[in-house]
């Protein structure tokens, strides 16, 4: 949790404070935490790069098919215009990368499990786009039903990630909520497409 670091630091400060200003502690007995700015910045860039890679790979399957079969597909009445998807996904990918970075920075014993599930949902995210957009011309409606199975698994994995991220860093859990909402919304579009194409 967010308070864990503060408790740990306060505890260390109490021990050090008993002996006065020893070993470079500040006047109040609390040791300043070493700054790992370069490492933390590199980690943030790595999380952003992973999201950007997934986005770019997904776009390769989308670009040719959005103006192909999908343009003439029977889409859900609540489907937004195609231009909405790019900006929305850009914001969501950035938010989820920052959320993962916040969890990575924590000292929680649940950090590894949370980031593992984050990686799983990222892989499912990567799998959905080429199946939904890329396989339809070859497999027809079967590709859309397979994509539905993937996006339902993705929604469950993202929900699990939110539940693991939240107790570690509240902001991280909150940053994942718009993504979860969008995946559920995209699932509804997938259901319609599978049932009507």
N, C-alpha and C positions, 0 to 999 in steps of 0.2 A: 504494500500500500504506500501511498505517498508519504504517510507519516513515519514509515519504517526508517527511512534514512535519517530523519530528524531525531528520532528516538535513539538510534545507534550513535549518531554524532553527539547528542546530549550526554549519553552514558559515557562515551569516551572522554568528553570534556570534564565530567564530574570526577573521573579517576585521575585525570591529569591535574585538575585544579587543586587536588588535595596537597600536592607538592609544590604549588606555586607555579610560576611561569617557567616550566621545564621544557627543554627540547623544542623550542620554537613555537610554543603555544602563544595565543594572544593573551592579553591581560585578563580576560575572563576565564582562562583555562581551557578554552575550546580550540582544538587544533584546526587550522584552516584545511578544508578538503583540497587535495591536489586537483588542479584543473587538467582535464583531459580533452581540451577543446579540439585539438587536431583529430584525435581518434573519434570523438563524438561527431564531428563534422563529416569525417570520412564515412562513418556508419550511416548517418542520415542520407548522404549522397548515394550510398549503396542501396538503401531501402527505396529511395526515389528511383534509382536506376533499374531496380528489379521491377517496380511498377511500370516504369516507362517501357521496359522490354516486353512485358506481358501486353501492354497496350499496343505497342508497335506490331508484335506478332499477330495479335487479334485483328488489327486493322488490315493486315495483308489478306486475310480471308474475307473481310467485310467489303473492302473497296470495290472489287470486281463484281460482287454479288448484290450490293445495295442497288446498283443501277441495272442489274440483270434480273434474275428470277424474283428477287424480293420486291422490286419496283412494281411488279404486276401481281404480287401475292395478295391473298385475302387477309388483310390485317385487322386487328382488333379495333373497334370504333374509338377506343380510348388511347390508341397508339399515337404518340407525339410525332411531329414532323422529324424527318431524318436528321436535320441540322442540330436538333437538341442533344442527340446522343454524344457527339464528340465533346462539347464543353462539359456536360454532366460527368462523363467518365473521366475526363481530365481532372476535375475537382475531386472526384471520389478516389481516384488512384493516388493523388497527392495526399489526401486526408488519411487514407489507410497506411501509406508509407510512414507518415509522421506518427500515427498511432503505434505502429510496430516499433519505431525508433524509441518512443517514450517507454515502451515495455522493455526493450533491449537495455536501456539506461538504468532500469531499476535493479534492485538487489533481491528481488522476490525469488523464493525457491520455486515458484510456479512459472517463472519466466520461460524456461525451456519448453515446457508443455504448451504454453500460450503461443510461442513463436513457431513451434512445430505445427500446431493447428493453423496458424496464419499461413505457413508455407503450403499446407494442404489446400486451403481455400484458394490460394493464389494459383496453384496448379489446376484446380477445377475451373477457375475463372478462365485460365488459358485454354483449357480443353473445350469449353462451351462454344466459343465463337466459330472455330473451324468446323465443328460438327454442325451447328445450326446453319451457318451461311455456306460453308464450303461443300458439305456432303449432300445437301438437298438436290442439286442437279444430278447427282449420281444415284442416290438412294430414295429420293422422293420423300414422302411423309415419314418414312421410317427414321430418317435422319432427324426430323423435328421431334419425334417421340424420344429418341435417344438423347437429344439435346435437353429435353424436358427432364429426363432422369438426372442428367448432369447438373442442371441448374437447381433442381430441388436439393441434391446433395450439396451444392454450393451454398444455398440458403442455410441449410443446417450447419455447415461448417462455419459460415460467417456468424451465425447466432452463437455457436459454441465459442468462437473467438471473442465475441463481445462479452460473453459471460466470464471468460478467463481474463481478458484485458481489464475489465472494469475494476475488479478488486485490486489489481496491481497498480494501475494508474487510471483514475476516474476519467481524465481527459481522453485517454486512449480508447476506453470503452465508448465514450460519447462520440468520438470522431468516427467510429465504425458504424454507428447507428444509421446515418444517411445511406451508407453503402448497403446495409442490410435491407433497408426500405426499398432501395432501387432494385436490388436483386429480386425481392418479392414481387415488385411491380413488373420487372422483366419476365418473371416466371408466368405471370398472368398473360403477357403478350405471347409467350411461347406456347401456352396451353391453347390459346385461340388459333395460333398459326398451325399447330399440329392437328387440331380438330377440323380445320377449314381449308386446308390446302392438300 
